Amino acid sequence: LLALVACALLAGPPAGDAGGDAERLRELAGRLFEAVEREGQAWERLAHLTDRIGPRLSGSPGAEAAVRWTAERLAADGLAVRTEPILVPTWVRGLESAELLAPVAQRLAVTALGGSDPTPEAGIAAEVVEVASFEELAALPEGRVAGRIVLFNRAIADAGFQGYSAVAPLRTRGAVEAAKRGAVAALVRSLGTLSARLPHTGAMSYGAALPRIPAAAIAAEDAELIHRLLAAGDVVRLRLVLGCRTLPDAPSANVVADLPGRERPEEIVLIGAHLDSWDLGTGAIDDGAGVAMVMEALRLLKASGLAPRRTIRGVLFMNEENGLRGGRGYAEAHAAELPRHVAAVEADSGAGALQGIAVTVGEGGLARLRALAPLLRPAGAEPVTSPGGGADIGPLREQGVPVIGMRQDAARYFDWHHTAADTLDKVDRAELARNSAAMAVLAWALAEMEPALPRPGPAPPGERQR
Ligand SMILES: [Zn+2]
């Protein structure tokens, strides 16, 4: 079937004929969607990554196995593959537990936030003070927080990335803000949308001159239990035990696979996803699905026998979750060729139906992407939105590279995000295949596009990267 793609395309009108180019692109898109349905391999690859390799937290044996396996697989598909070394933070979870001590004894569902220091072996037992925001914490009287455990209890208002982003600072900066007021530990209500008593982990950080207090996520149901007890006037005490620790940075790598360009191989269209995952689940939606899409898009294009005008480069970034060393390391190592990166695409929103793309491009770029969007078969009403991008390609955007985030339906993404339930069964095989075909079509279109997309200016403060 893929041989037919090549025949159909090579028989098209000569290059430079804009109408002919558009027709051939439509033809290619049709064939790629057909191919991925009939003989796609994205699902099998995601199954291997999740079921056979498993959790892939940076610095873990799983992460290193994933580097080796994806590099081997991509090389076997005929791509020019290399691994590019980086150093990654290494954090291990250990045993963890929490229990209410007063006014009743009950076990609580908690999990350490990534990067947290441990508690003493016997744990930390203290009274709980609940707040819904940093402002509320700052407004508490002096002495109300010192020696206590702060619970940041704020539910996500809307499913999807906007709702998540609004609450995420409570997780990433909660320990810092609580330590400023003298708290001995920080708990954050899980950043999740499913009521299944699941704690959701995720990255947190410490302030340089502040005590490094232990930090954990608590299941939404348990946060609500504590809220009800406090609202009834009870003094709530709990014990938190975290056995996590930070080890020395470890050598790891980004996996880089090129499909060389036929006319301008020095110009690059990057398609990326992150290879690492949290340790609780097997990283199927975050971000094994994106990895499978990148691998499948490259395989499809290589198997078509066509060479793109510019180089299409797949990058499987390491350490998106707890350090972004892969994204930063790639931008540093390739600084000299970033002016020749014409676009960077990232898939890191699960494998739900493709709603469209979220983009950050220069003047006039949006209209050109809107014209292209129907070829990706988006399910959403607004297929091209702005701004957009992705965490790993954020450092490229800062250097003026146009960035594009694949925007999947995320209505259920935060049900399982960063939990033990991020497993293969959450991924729909047909949607994963369609997403892979869409990524291949997008990569091809960007690699052929004349002229290349206009480059965005400096990022305004607070620009959202998805
Ligand atoms: Zn992710």
Boltz pocket constraint, residues with backbone or C-beta under 6 A from the ligand:
constraints:
  - pocket:
      binder: B
      contacts: [[A, 274], [A, 285], [A, 286], [A, 287], [A, 320], [A, 348]]
      max_distance: 6.0
